[in-house]
Amino acid sequence: MLQKPASSRWALSVYALSLLAMLVSFLFVSSCQNELSETDTTPGKTLITVSGTTVDAQGQPLPGARITVQGLNRTVVSGADGLYKLENIPSNAKITYSTLGFHEVTVSVDGQTTIPVIFRRPLSTKPEEEVFMVVEKEPEFPGGYEALRQFLAQHLRYPEPALRAEVEGKVFVSFVIRKNGKVTDVKILKGMGFGTDEETMRVMNTLPNWKPGYQNGKPVDVRYTIPVDFTLPKKTAQADKQASAAEENDEMDPTFYEDIRRNYKTFLVNGKSVSFDEYVRLDKYSYAGNFDLKTKTVSISVKLPNK
């Protein structure tokens, strides 16, 4: 009889603790259910799977494109067929697509599960304008073609290696005269070595602006090819005498034309095809010329004296 009240109190305590544990469990489960309910019903919180293709403007697959979910450390790469797949991403996410040669594309998912992406904007720069070989009005060096030859003769420095090896001849150089008259894109087409190619490049890059060439009444870019002479100093005086005598006899330097006959097959005077002999006869009246070794064509513009 004396122990009965103690047993009753112990049983009551156990019952109370059981009720408390049940209450806590109920509240925890209820809270989790509320959170899940909120996740499922709040817009933009749902996780979805997004798939699609990456193609160019012609519909060709673009393998290797990077597909990145903004704000998440999630990136996948499109396969050989351009297909990709992103799993468990927010339905309101933004995806960035990038691939070599094209501008990036950003797309808002907005609940979509299939997103095909077309890369329409290539990164290529503005296409280069056409460079003409023959034009209606040739570019002109200030003072004419003879002035160009004098400029080269005055500014060329005979390279020491070429002097020691007694190397002489012609370096064929190509360059573009832009529509603003500037000389660019200087290239050696046929060199001799021993420092002559480098010296030719140096002098050509110091040329003053030309009068640009014209096609259809508009200035255009024109490619020129000319031979640059390297004659050993001991032979220069003799060559000058021969050139002077030729001028007195109203003739051109024969060695110059021997090389042209050997290297070129087509001769144009003011845009018209002529024979080699006719080209030689009219060359003394030329004020501009172009030597194109690739097509083996010589083109000159002449202005005949008034009779």
C-alpha positions as CSV (number, residue, x, y, z in Angstrom):
1,M,0.0,0.0,0.0
2,L,2.8,2.4,0.8
3,Q,4.5,1.9,-2.8
4,K,1.3,2.3,-4.9
5,P,1.4,6.1,-5.2
6,A,5.0,6.0,-6.4
7,S,4.1,3.5,-9.2
8,S,1.2,5.7,-10.3
9,R,3.4,8.7,-10.5
10,W,6.0,6.8,-12.6
11,A,3.4,5.6,-15.0
12,L,2.0,9.1,-15.4
13,S,5.4,10.4,-16.2
14,V,6.0,7.8,-18.9
15,Y,2.6,8.6,-20.4
16,A,3.4,12.3,-20.5
17,L,6.8,11.7,-22.1
18,S,5.2,9.5,-24.8
19,L,2.6,12.2,-25.6
20,L,5.4,14.8,-25.9
21,A,7.4,12.7,-28.2
22,M,4.3,12.1,-30.4
23,L,3.6,15.8,-30.5
24,V,7.2,16.6,-31.5
25,S,7.1,14.0,-34.3
26,F,3.7,15.3,-35.5
27,L,5.0,18.9,-35.7
28,F,8.2,17.8,-37.5
29,V,6.3,15.8,-40.1
30,S,3.8,18.6,-40.5
31,S,6.6,21.1,-41.1
32,C,8.2,18.9,-43.7
33,Q,5.0,18.4,-45.5
34,N,4.4,22.2,-45.5
35,E,7.9,22.7,-47.0
36,L,7.4,20.1,-49.6
37,S,4.0,21.6,-50.4
38,E,5.6,25.0,-50.8
39,T,8.4,23.6,-53.1
40,D,5.9,21.9,-55.3
41,T,3.5,24.8,-55.7
42,T,5.7,27.9,-55.7
43,P,6.5,29.0,-59.3
44,G,10.1,28.7,-60.3
45,K,11.1,26.3,-57.5
46,T,10.2,23.1,-59.4
47,L,13.2,21.1,-60.7
48,I,12.9,19.9,-64.3
49,T,15.0,18.2,-67.1
50,V,15.8,20.3,-70.1
51,S,17.1,18.8,-73.4
52,G,17.5,20.0,-77.0
53,T,20.0,20.5,-79.8
54,T,22.6,23.0,-80.8
55,V,22.8,23.8,-84.5
56,D,24.0,26.5,-86.9
57,A,21.9,28.7,-89.1
58,Q,21.9,25.9,-91.8
59,G,20.6,23.3,-89.3
60,Q,24.0,21.5,-89.0
61,P,24.7,20.1,-85.5
62,L,27.3,21.9,-83.5
63,P,29.1,19.3,-81.2
64,G,31.1,20.5,-78.3
65,A,28.9,23.5,-77.4
66,R,29.0,24.4,-73.7
67,I,25.6,24.6,-72.0
68,T,25.8,26.4,-68.6
69,V,23.0,27.0,-66.0
70,Q,23.5,30.5,-64.7
71,G,24.0,30.7,-60.9
72,L,24.8,27.0,-60.6
73,N,28.0,25.1,-61.1
74,R,26.4,23.0,-63.8
75,T,27.8,22.7,-67.4
76,V,27.3,20.0,-70.0
77,V,28.7,19.7,-73.5
78,S,26.6,18.8,-76.6
79,G,27.4,15.5,-78.3
80,A,28.4,14.7,-81.8
81,D,24.8,15.1,-83.0
82,G,24.4,18.4,-81.2
83,L,22.2,16.9,-78.5
84,Y,22.4,17.9,-74.8
85,K,20.5,17.2,-71.6
86,L,20.4,19.1,-68.3
87,E,18.7,17.3,-65.3
88,N,17.2,18.8,-62.1
89,I,17.5,22.5,-62.9
90,P,15.1,25.2,-61.7
91,S,12.2,25.7,-64.1
92,N,12.9,29.5,-64.0
93,A,16.6,29.2,-64.7
94,K,18.6,30.9,-67.4
95,I,20.9,28.9,-69.6
96,T,23.9,30.2,-71.6
97,Y,25.0,28.4,-74.8
98,S,28.5,29.0,-76.2
99,T,30.6,27.5,-79.0
100,L,33.6,28.5,-81.0
101,G,33.0,30.9,-83.8
102,F,29.7,32.2,-82.6
103,H,28.2,34.8,-80.2
104,E,26.8,33.4,-76.9
105,V,23.1,32.7,-76.7
106,T,21.1,33.1,-73.4
107,V,17.7,31.5,-73.0
108,S,15.2,31.7,-70.1
109,V,13.8,28.2,-69.4
110,D,10.3,29.4,-68.2
111,G,9.2,25.8,-67.6
112,Q,10.3,24.5,-71.0
113,T,11.6,21.0,-71.2
114,T,12.8,21.1,-74.8
115,I,15.0,24.0,-76.0
116,P,16.6,23.8,-79.4
117,V,19.2,26.5,-79.9
118,I,20.3,28.0,-83.2
119,F,23.6,29.9,-83.4
120,R,22.9,32.6,-86.0
121,R,25.6,35.2,-85.2
122,P,29.1,34.2,-86.2
123,L,32.0,36.0,-84.7
124,S,33.6,36.5,-88.1
125,T,34.7,40.1,-88.8
126,K,33.5,42.2,-91.7
127,P,34.5,40.4,-94.9
128,E,37.6,41.8,-96.6
129,E,36.9,44.0,-99.6
130,E,38.0,42.7,-103.0
131,V,41.6,43.4,-104.0
132,F,41.9,44.0,-107.8
133,M,44.7,42.9,-110.0
134,V,43.7,45.0,-113.1
135,V,41.6,48.2,-112.8
136,E,40.3,50.8,-115.2
137,K,42.7,53.4,-113.7
138,E,45.9,52.1,-112.2
139,P,47.3,53.5,-108.9
140,E,50.2,55.9,-109.5
141,F,53.3,56.6,-107.5
142,P,53.9,60.3,-107.0
143,G,55.8,61.3,-110.1
144,G,55.0,58.1,-112.0
145,Y,56.7,54.7,-112.4
146,E,60.1,56.2,-113.2
147,A,60.0,58.1,-110.0
148,L,59.3,54.9,-108.1
149,R,62.4,53.3,-109.7
150,Q,64.4,56.3,-108.7
151,F,63.0,56.1,-105.1
152,L,64.0,52.5,-104.8
153,A,67.5,53.1,-106.2
154,Q,68.1,56.0,-103.8
155,H,66.9,54.2,-100.7
156,L,68.1,50.7,-101.2
157,R,71.3,49.8,-99.2
158,Y,73.2,46.9,-100.7
159,P,73.3,44.2,-97.9
160,E,76.8,43.3,-96.8
161,P,76.3,39.5,-97.2
162,A,75.1,40.1,-100.8
163,L,78.2,42.2,-101.5
164,R,80.6,39.6,-100.1
165,A,78.9,36.9,-102.1
166,E,78.6,39.1,-105.2
167,V,74.9,38.4,-105.4
168,E,72.9,40.6,-107.8
169,G,69.6,40.3,-109.6
170,K,65.9,41.1,-109.0
171,V,63.7,40.6,-106.0
172,F,60.0,40.4,-107.0
173,V,57.8,42.0,-104.4
174,S,54.0,42.2,-104.1
175,F,52.0,44.8,-102.2
176,V,48.6,46.3,-102.0
177,I,47.8,49.9,-102.6
178,R,44.7,50.7,-100.5
179,K,41.9,53.0,-101.6
180,N,43.4,55.7,-99.4
181,G,46.8,55.3,-101.2
182,K,48.6,53.6,-98.3
183,V,50.9,50.7,-99.2
184,T,50.2,47.5,-97.1
185,D,50.6,43.7,-97.2
186,V,54.1,43.7,-98.6
187,K,55.3,40.2,-99.6
188,I,58.3,38.7,-101.3
189,L,57.3,36.5,-104.2
190,K,60.7,35.6,-105.5
191,G,63.8,36.5,-103.5
192,M,67.5,36.1,-103.7
193,G,68.5,35.8,-100.1
194,F,71.7,37.2,-98.6
195,G,69.8,40.1,-97.0
196,T,68.2,41.4,-100.2
197,D,64.7,40.2,-99.3
198,E,64.8,42.0,-95.9
199,E,66.2,45.1,-97.5
200,T,63.4,45.1,-100.1
201,M,60.8,44.7,-97.4
202,R,62.3,47.6,-95.4
203,V,62.3,50.0,-98.3
204,M,58.9,49.0,-99.6
205,N,57.4,49.8,-96.1
206,T,58.8,53.3,-96.4
207,L,57.0,54.1,-99.6
208,P,54.8,57.3,-99.6
209,N,51.1,57.2,-100.3
210,W,50.1,56.6,-103.9
211,K,47.2,57.9,-105.9
212,P,44.7,55.0,-105.5
213,G,43.4,52.9,-108.4
214,Y,39.8,53.3,-109.6
215,Q,37.2,50.8,-110.8
216,N,33.8,52.0,-111.9
217,G,34.6,55.5,-110.8
218,K,35.4,54.5,-107.2
219,P,38.8,54.1,-105.4
220,V,39.6,50.4,-104.8
221,D,42.4,48.3,-103.3
222,V,44.9,47.1,-106.0
223,R,47.7,44.5,-105.7
224,Y,50.9,45.4,-107.4
225,T,54.0,43.2,-108.2
226,I,57.3,44.8,-109.2
227,P,60.9,43.7,-109.6
228,V,63.5,45.5,-107.4
229,D,66.9,45.6,-108.9
230,F,70.1,44.8,-107.0
231,T,73.2,45.6,-109.1
232,L,76.7,45.4,-107.6
233,P,78.2,48.9,-107.1
234,K,81.2,48.2,-109.5
235,K,78.7,47.6,-112.3
236,T,76.4,50.6,-111.5
237,A,78.5,53.2,-113.3
238,Q,78.5,51.1,-116.4
239,A,74.8,50.4,-116.2
240,D,74.1,54.1,-115.8
241,K,76.1,54.9,-118.9
242,Q,74.1,52.2,-120.9
243,A,70.8,53.6,-119.6
244,S,71.9,57.1,-120.5
245,A,72.9,56.1,-124.0
246,A,69.6,54.2,-124.4
247,E,67.6,57.4,-123.4
248,E,69.6,59.4,-125.9
249,N,68.7,56.9,-128.6
250,D,65.1,56.8,-127.4
251,E,65.5,53.2,-126.3
252,M,64.9,51.4,-123.0
253,D,67.4,49.4,-121.0
254,P,67.5,46.0,-122.8
255,T,68.5,43.9,-119.8
256,F,65.4,45.0,-118.0
257,Y,63.2,43.8,-120.8
258,E,65.1,40.5,-121.2
259,D,64.1,39.6,-117.7
260,I,60.4,40.6,-118.3
261,R,60.2,38.6,-121.5
262,R,61.6,35.6,-119.6
263,N,59.1,35.9,-116.7
264,Y,55.9,37.2,-118.2
265,K,53.6,36.0,-120.9
266,T,50.7,38.6,-121.1
267,F,51.2,42.3,-121.6
268,L,48.4,44.9,-121.1
269,V,48.6,48.6,-122.1
270,N,45.7,50.7,-120.8
271,G,43.8,47.4,-120.2
272,K,44.3,46.1,-123.8
273,S,46.4,43.1,-124.7
274,V,49.4,43.9,-126.8
275,S,52.5,42.1,-128.1
276,F,55.7,42.2,-126.1
277,D,57.4,44.5,-128.7
278,E,54.4,46.9,-128.5
279,Y,54.7,46.9,-124.7
280,V,58.4,47.7,-124.9
281,R,57.7,50.5,-127.4
282,L,55.0,52.1,-125.2
283,D,56.6,51.5,-121.8
284,K,58.6,54.8,-122.0
285,Y,55.2,56.6,-121.9
286,S,54.0,54.7,-118.8
287,Y,53.1,56.5,-115.6
288,A,52.0,53.4,-113.7
289,G,52.6,49.6,-113.9
290,N,51.9,46.3,-112.3
291,F,53.9,43.1,-112.5
292,D,51.9,40.1,-111.5
293,L,54.2,37.1,-111.3
294,K,51.5,34.7,-110.4
295,T,49.5,35.2,-113.6
296,K,52.6,36.2,-115.5
297,T,51.0,39.5,-116.5
298,V,52.4,43.0,-117.0
299,S,50.0,45.9,-117.0
300,I,50.9,49.5,-117.6
301,S,49.1,52.7,-118.0
302,V,50.5,55.1,-120.6
303,K,49.8,58.6,-121.7
304,L,51.0,59.3,-125.2
305,P,52.5,62.8,-126.0
306,N,50.5,65.2,-128.0
307,K,51.4,65.1,-131.7
